[in-house]
């Protein structure tokens, strides 16, 4: 494969589509097929059982096949966005791309189907014949008015959802953006005048949606290349356009734009001029959605209407109207309740969900992806960003509820809250395994102090703590910096009102804090002057002093700096005869389940006693996540086959563990592959006390543990929770600079467990 970097957008796009294998999709099996037993279940004779069940109860196809999560993306390539009628074959890269978006954003499997058929009725016949294969149909890039015919016939004849995304997907996102734009300018749907250009499928669908939202038909003016659509006009007319006819005399766009509150453009470049914008009402809303060049560029609008609210179809301007905000999630909700159609109620629920999300605080995950962009509700942020992971839970659950309420769900759900939680677990990978931790933390309210309170990740974690937990954040940082960053990030939280603030430059407790630090450290070379200096500059030491003085219950630090540097101050102030750092435990969430790794940071070359303590603490913490520990002591030696330093220390640790009479499974010393592959371990050491695959690996040095942790993160897509500092009675946790805001929220939940339950 040619690894040379393409030097143009065209070359880069072609390279992307060709390498490492052609196209953007492949098919993978979801069941094992490794032996004759698997084959007899997957195919003959076992497959007959599933066939007979479906023959008896057709709805069981959703139980025994992929149909309930399978969508067909169907086109004839007659109206591909920006490319026109390029034909079925040439449209295939676009349809593959659509299928990839379904999978990426909503975990829906797709087949792209490109049909060489231009007759709309015959095209509808073919699509209808596909019903046994699919749970839903997404029509795409079919020219108007043929698309109206195909959709109508399919909806009439099929008992599964049929959705023309170019029409209804666009209309839904426009509806959400318009809902919020009107809130910004303080206007109502029932009062506004709408002028639209473009009488194609998307334009007509958007106007129909605006009517459903409350716009009055007499206040809608539709223009196309022939000018205003009016009664009696014959040129370039369709029945769909005729429904929006205004008056009986010809008029141009410039004539009807006077006093318009909303311009909706789904036509072509340069259609709207600055002179026309000047004629519009105060605080005009301009949706110039033509791609790739809008009807008017936002900069030109701003020159003549600084108070305008503007949206385009492009990602390089604010407020991109992008169908990906809608179609994956409306299908997700429809499929999950077995909807027979996607009706008006479901579409309106989708609009409400999308619009409400933009008005809420932006998620930390979206903020990280769109770093540098202002994601605060207002003129330049009317709708959420496509990579906001909350879309799945919010929109799909709203659609599912609407399907049930409107009577089109064949598999209604009893517990929508549980369904929404399940959706969130599919996008927030740590949600499921963290549930027992959050539940334990909810039994009390603890004060968690964050040493690096000025970090945006910490601010977002604090916001999430207040929304999702009963714990109380305390932030160390300069008030003016924190207030500016909270404002810039669009967060709702404010110092003193929502969280306690410790200002290292000027805090009334300064004298008490440096005095406490000096008292603890005076016989370890710390003078009063040094204590004062540390309490002005070292936020980790300040946080540790607060926990020492019982002004906070737990400290979280380490978003920047070196782990052992932070550990030094934690140990100085919070270590006792019974509390001392045992090891650092990292939970790696992998595709096939969780894997715990220790010691990733604390002891470079632990002694046998330290290894034994790490194993015991690991078991204790693994149980916090609702997982029964199966711990492997990992080394370069395997069951005594090498007389190496690490092997000997692990064997000595095993003796210490055996003397304790412990109530969990552990075994060692062994290689990682033997720990994770029980069949291999059985061949090498058939008398192993460990059953099944290990779920926790304890290493003989931090280099090996850290390497395993980082390889799993970077090459296996592992999501880290932690590291958890074991042995300190939950009084402090030291994270790493790579941690995310959600990672900090997870750590706050771990820290939020009452002191004494976990060490």
N, C-alpha and C positions, 0 to 999 in steps of 0.2 A: 504494500500500500504506500502511495506517495504521501510522505509526511510534510512536504513543503507547505508553508502557509499560503493559502490563496490571497492574492493582493487586490481583489475587487469583490464587490458584493455579489456579482453574478457568479464569479468563480467560486466564491465561498459557498453560495447556495447550492451550486451543482456538486461541489465536493461533499457537502453535507448529505445530499440525497444519494450519492454513489457509495460512500465509504462509511463504515467498514464492510457493509454489504448493501446492495441496492435496495432502495425504498426505505420506508419508515415503520413498517409493521412486520411481525412474524407471529406464528401460532405456536403456543406452548401447551403441553399437556398439564392438566391439573391433578392427575392421579398417577401413582407409580406404575410402571410397566417394565419390571425388572426380571420377571420370571414367569413360568407357566401358570401359576396361580393368578397372578395379575392379569395375564392375557385371557384367561377363562372368565374373568369378571368383566373386563373391558369389552370383550367381544364374545364370540360364541363359546359356551352356551349361555353365560351369565347375563349377557346384554338383553336376552329375550325377556327376562323378568321385568326389567325397566320398561320395555316396549309394551308388555301386556298391562302393566299398571297404568300407563298413559292411555292405552286403548280403552281401558275401563273408566278412567277418570282423566279427561284431557287436561284439567288444571294441574295435574301432577307433573306435567312437562317442566314446570318451574322448579320442581323438587329434584328431578332425576336428570335434567339436561341443563345446558347453559342458556336456554332460551330466555329465562327470566332476567338475564343480565346482558342480553345481546340486542344490539341496535344495527339496523341497516342504514348506511348513508348512501342515498340513491340519487343519481343525476343522469342527465343525458348530455351535459356539458354545453348547453345552449345559452347560458348566461353566467359565465364564470366571472366573479368579481374582478373588474379591471382588465379582463381579457376578452370578454364577449363570448360569441359562439365559437368555441375552439374544438368542439366535438367531445365525444365520450372518452376516447383514449387519452387525449391530451389533458383532460381534467383529472386524471387519476392521481397525480401528486397532490392536488388540492383535497381530494376526498380522503386520501391516506392521512393528510394532515388533520382533517376534521376528526378522523377516527382516533388519532393520537391525542387530540385534545379531550375527547370523551374519556379516554383511559387515564390521562394524566390528572384531570381535574375531578373526575367522579368515579373512577375505577369501573367504567362501563366498557365492556368488550364490543368491538364493532367490526363489521365487514363493510368495506367500501364496494359499491356495486355501480359500475358505469355501464349504462345501457344505450346501445346505438339505435335509438328509436325516437323519431321526431313527432310522431302522431300522439297527441296527449291522451287520447282514449286508449290506444294500444299500450302506451307507457303505463297508464293506470292499471290495465289488465295484468301486466307483468308484475308490477309491485304488489297487487292484491294476491297474486299466486304465491308470493313469498311468505305469506302470513304464518304458515306452520313453522318456519325457521326462526322467526324473530319475535322479540317481545315488544318492539316498537320500530317505527320507520321515521327517519329524518330525511326529508326531501331537501335537495340542495341544488342551487345554481341552475334552475329551470326557467326559461324565459317567460315573461308575461305576454299574453294572458294564459299561456298553456299551463303555467303553474297553478292557476286558480282551478282549472278544470281537473288536473291530476289530483290535487289535494281534495277537492270536493268529492270526486268519485271514490278515492281511497277511504276517506272518512266515512262515507255512506256505507261502504261494503266491508270494511275491516272492523274487527272488534279489538284492535290494539291501537295504542296512540299513534297518530300520524301528525307530524309537525313539520311545517315548512319554515325552516330557520330564517331564511332570507326575509320572509314576511313577519312571522310572529316573534322570532328571536329578536330581530331588530326593533320591533314594536315594543316589546317588553322592556328592553334596555332604554329606549327613548322614553317610555312611560316613567321609568324610575328616575331618569335624569330630569325630565320635565317636572315631576313631582317635587323634587328637591330644588330645582331652579326657581319654581314659584314660591317656595318657602323663603328662599334667599331674597327675592324681590318683593315679597309680601303681596302676592296676587293669588287669585283663585282660578281654577279651571273654568268655572262657569262664567267668568267675566272677561276672559281674554279673547283677542282676535288672533287667529292663526293663519299664516300664509305659507303655503308649501309649494315646492317645485319638484317635479318628478312624479309621474303617474304610474310608475312600475309597481311591482309586487310589494316591495318594502315601503314605498311611499303610501300606498293605499292602506296597507296594514297599520302603519303608524297613525294615520288619520282615524281609522276605525277605533284604534286603541284609545286615542285622545277623546273620542266621543264617549267611550265607556268610562273614562275617568272624569267626565263631566263637562267637556267642551261642547258648546252648542253648535249644531250643524250649520246654522245660519251665520256663524262667526268664522267659518272655515272657507278659505279661498285657495283653490288648487290651480297651479299654473304648470304648463309644460312648454315644449318648444313652440307650440302654436299660440302661447299666451294663456289667458284665463280660460278655464273650463266653464262654459256657460250653456244654458239651455238652447238647444237647436244647433250647436256646433257639430260639424260633421267630420272635420279633419282630425285624424289620429285619436279617434274616440273609442272607448271601450265601455261596456256596461258598468265596470267598477268606477271609472272616472265620472261617468254620468251621474252617479249618486251624489257627487259633490259639486254639481253645476250651480253657479251663482249668477243670477240675472239672465238677461237675454241678449246682451250686446258684448262685442269683443272688448278686451282690455289687456294691457301688458302688465308684467310683474311690477314695474315702476308705478303703475296706476293704483294697484290694489295694496301695495305695501304700506301706504299711509296709515299711521296709527296702529300698526300691527304690534302685538306684544311678543309673539313667538314666530320666528322664521324657522321652518323645517326644510332643509335642503337635502334631497336625495337625487341629485341630478348630475351636474358637472361643474368644472372649474370656471370661476369668474362670473357666475350667474348673478350674484348679489354684489352691488357696487356700494361704495361709500355714500354716494348720494342717496341711495335707497335706505341705507341704515339711518341716515339723518332724518328720514321721514317717519321712522318707527316711533313707537311710544317710548316714554322714559323707562329706563332700566330694561332695555330690550333683551330678549332671550334669543340667541342665534345658534341654531344647531346646523352647522355647515358640514354635512356628513359624507359628501362625495369623496371617493378615494381614487387615486392617491392625492389628488389636489382638491381641496374643498371649494365650495362656492365662493368663499371669501376667506382670506387668511386672517387669523386672530389679530395680528398686529395692525392690519388695516381697520378692523372694527374698533380697536382701542383708540385709534387716532381720532375718530369722530364720535365714539360713544364709550367713554371711559368706564361708565357704570354698567356696561353690558355683561351678560352672563353667556359664555361661549362654550360650545362643545364641538368636537370634530370626530372624524373616524380614525385619526392618526395618533400614534403612541408618543410622538414628539411634542404634542401640545397637551395641556391639561384637559381633563374630562373626555377621555377617549370612549366613544360609544362602541363597545366591543361585545359581540354576541356571546363570547365565551363566559361572560358574567351570568348568562342565562341558560343556554341549552344543556350543558352537562348536568346541571342541578335540577332543572325541571324534569328531565328524563330520569334522573336518579329517584326523585320522589315518586314519579309516575310508575316506574318499574317496581319499586319496592312495595307498593300497595296493589299491584296488578291492575292499574287503571285501564279502562277500555278506550279512553280518549284523553286528550289534553284540552280541557274546556276553559271557558272564560274565567271561572272562579279560580282555577289553578294558575292561569296567567296573571290575574290580578294579585294573587297571593305572592307570586314570584316578584312582581313589581314592588309590593310592600316590603318584602324581605330585603331586596337589593337596596331600596331607598333608605330603609331604616339602618342598614349596616353602615352606610356612608355618614349618617348622622351620629353614630356611636364612635367611641374611641377607636382609633386605628389599631389593629393587632400588631404586636411586636414583630411577628414574622413578616408581615407586609412592609413594615417600616424598614426592616433590615434589607429586604430585596430592593425596595425603592428608595434607598438611602439618598438623602439630599433633596427629595421632593417634599413639598408641604402637603401632608395628608390630614388636614384639618377641615372639617365641613365648612363649606363656603363657596364663593364664586368659582374657585379653581379646584374644588373637590366635591363634585355632585354625586358621584357614584364610586363604589369601591374599586380597588385594583384587582385584576384577574387572579393574582397569586395570593390574595388574602384567604387563608385556609378556613376562615369562619364561614365562607359562602356555602360550603357543603352542608353544614349543620343547619344554618339559618334558612337557606332557600329551599333545600330539599325537604326539610321537615314541614315548612309552610305549605309547600305544594302537596305533600302527602296528606296533610290535614284537610286542605281544600278538596282534594279528590274524595276523601271519606265523607266530608260534610255535604258534598254535592251528589253523592250516591254513585260515583263511577268506579269506586275501588272494589275489586273482587277479592282482595286479601287485606281487609282493614286491620289496623294495628290497635292493640289495647292500650299500649303505653307509649305515647308520642315522646315523652321526656326521655325514656330509655332509648328510643330510636334515634333521637337527636344526639344523645351521648354516644351511641354506637357510631354514628356518622363522624362525630368529632374524633373518636378514637382512630378512625381510618386515616385522618389527616394529621392529628397530633399523636404521633406514634407512642409517646410516653403516657398517654392518658389512661390506657387500660391497666398497665402495671402499677401506675402511681395511685390508682384509686384507693387501695387499702391505706396508703400513707396519708392521703388527704382526709380519709374518713377518721383515722386515728388523730390527726391534727385538729379535726373539727370538734373534738371532745373538750377542748380548752382554748383559751385565747392567750397566745404568748407574744412577747415583745421581741422582734427580730431586728437587730441593728446591722445595717449595711455600711461597711467601712468606706466604700467608694460610692457615696451617695450622689455624686455629680454625674456618674456614668448613665447614659440614656438607657442602657439595658436594665440598670438598677431602678431607674424611674418607672420604666414600663412594668417591671416585676412588682414594684410597690403598688402601682395601679391595679394590676391583676390580683395581688393579695387582697386588696380591699374589696374587689368585686367577687372573688371566688373563695375566700377563706375568712376565718374569724381572727386571724393574727393581725398584729399591729406593727407596721414598719417604723423604724427609726433610721433616719438618714444622716450621715456625717458629711458635711460639705458646706460650701459658702452659699448663703441664701440667695444672693443675686444671680449666681451661676445656675443654681437649681431652678429658680423661678424662670429664668430665660430659657432653659432647656425644656422645662415642662411646657412652656408656651409654644416653643418651636415644634415640639413633638405632638402638639394638639391633645395633651392629656388633661383630664378633668381634675386631677389631684392638685392640692395646694398646701404649702408648708403651714404648719400649726393647725390648720383646719382638719387635714386628713392624716398627717403624720408628724411625728416629733422631729425636730431638726437640731443637730448639734453643729455649731459653727466653730471650727477649729481656730479661727482668727479672733473670735470675740464671743465667748460663751461665759455666762456667770458662774458656771461650774468649773471653770478652768483651774482655779486655785485648789479646789477639792481633788480634781483629777490628777494634777501633777503631784499633789501631796500623796495621794494613794499610790501612784506609780513609784515615787521615791521610797515610800515606806516598804513596798514589796522588794525593791531592787537595791536598796542602799548598801547591802552587804555584797552586792555583785558589781561594785564599781560605778554605780550611777549616782552622780552628785545632784544636788537640787537644780543647778543650772542646766544639766543635761536632761533631767526630768521635765523641766519647763520647756526646753526646746523640743523634746519628743512629743509632748502633748500639744504643741503648736503645729507639728508637721507630719506626725505619723498617725494616720487615721486607723490603722489596724490596732495600734496600741491603745488609742482612745476607745475603740469598740470593746477591746478586751477588758479595759478598766471598767467600762459600764457593766459588763457581765459580772466582773469581780465584785462590783459594788451592788449587785442585784438590781440595777436600773434597767437592765435588759436581760432576757432569758437566753439568747443565743446570738452569736456573731457570725456573719457571712462576709468573707473578704476574699481577695485574690483575683479580681477581674483584671488587674494588671500586676506585674511584678513576678518574682520567683517564689515558688511554693514554700521552700524551706525558710526563706526570709520571713514570710508571714507566720510560719509555724513557730519560729523562734519566739515571737512576741506572744502568741497564743499559749505556748508552753510556759513562758515566764510568768504570766499572770493567772492562768487558769489551771495549770497543772497542780496536782495535789498528791498526797500519798497514795490515793486510790485512783486518781485520774491522770493518765498519761497517754500520749499518742501511741496507739498500737499499730495502725496502718491506715492506708487510704484505699477505699473500695470504690471501684467504678462499675456501674451497671451499663452494659452495652446492649441496646435493644436492636436485635438483628431480625432479618426476614423470617427466620424459623424460630424465634423466641428470644428470651433474655439470656445473657451470659455475664456473670460477675467476675471481675478480675481484681486481685489484690497481691501484694501491696504496691500500688502504683507510684507512691511518692515519699513515704516517710523514712523507711530504713533501707539504705543502699544495699547492705549485705546483712540481713537479719540473722541473729543467732537462732539456734533451735528453739529457745524459749520464746523469742519474738515471733518466730514462725507459728508456733503453737498458739500463742495469743491471737495472732492474725486469723488463724483458722477458726477459732472459737468466736471471735468478734464477727467474722464474715458470716458464719451461720446465723448469729443473732440478727444481723442486719438483713440478710436474705429473707428471713421470715417476716420482716417488716413489709415486704412486698407481696405477701401471701404465697410465697414460693417455699417448698420444702428443700433445704439445702442438700446438694450432693457435691462434695468438695474434693477436688483432685489437687494433690501437692505436686507441682510441676517442676521438672528439673531436666538437665541434660542426661542424667542417669535414669535408668528404668528398672525398677524392682531389683536394685542391687547389682546391676550389670557393669557399673563404673564406680571406681573408688575415687570420685571427684569431690572437690570441696562442697559443691552445691548438693550433690547426692548424699554425702555424709550428713550435712546439716538437716536435710529433709528426713533422713532415716532417724536421726536423733529426735527431731520434732515429732515424728510418728510415735516414738516410744513415750514421749511426754503426753501426747494426746490419748494414747491407749490407757495410760494410768488414770485418766480423768473420768472414765465411764460416761462418755458423752452420748447424747440422744439424737445424733444425726449421722448420716453416712459421710465417710471420708476415706481416702486411700492415697497411697503414694509409695515411693516417688515414681513418677511416670512422665512420658512425653505427652505433649498436648493432643496428638492424634489418638493416643490410647485413652486419654481422658474423655474425648468426645465421641469415640467410636467403640461402643461396647463389644461389637463382634471382633474387632482387632484386639481389644484388651482380653477377651476370652481366650484367643489363641495364644497370646503371650503369657498371660497370668490367669489361668482358669479359676483360681481360688480367690479372686478379688472380692473384697467385701462391698464394693461399689456396684450397684445395680443400675443399668441403663447409662445414659450419657451424663457426664458431670455438668452441672450448671454454674459452678463456681471454680475458678482456677486460682490457686495461691502459688506465687512464684518465689524462688529463692533469692531474687534480687530485683531491684526496681527497674534496672535496665530492661530485663526480659518482660516484666509486667507492663512497663510503659510502651515497649515496642509492640506487644500484642494488642494493647489498647488502641494505639495510634494506627496500626495496620487495619484493624477492624473498622475504625472510623473512616479512614481515607479510601480503602479498597473494597470493603464489604458494605459500605453505607450504614455502618453502625451509628446509632444515636446514643450519646453518652448521657447518663444521669449520674451526677457526682462531679468529682470524687467526694465520697463520704469519709470524714475524718472519724475513725473508730477509736474508742477508748477515752474520749473526752466528755462523756456524759451528755452528748448533744449540746454542749455549751458553745461549740465553734465548728464551723466548716470552712475549708479553704478551697475555693474553686480554681479554675484555670482561666487564662485570658481568652480562650476560645469559647467560653460559655455564652449561651444566648439568653435572652430575656426569659424565655420559657424555662430554660435550664435553671435560672435563678429562682423562678417561681417554684419549680420542683424542689430545689434545695431549701427554700423557705418552708415548704410543707414538711420536709424531713426535719428541719430545725424546729418546726412547730409542734413536734411530739413532746409531751411532758417530760421534763428532766427525770432521769432515774429509770425510765422504761428501756432505754437503749443506750449502750455505751460505745 
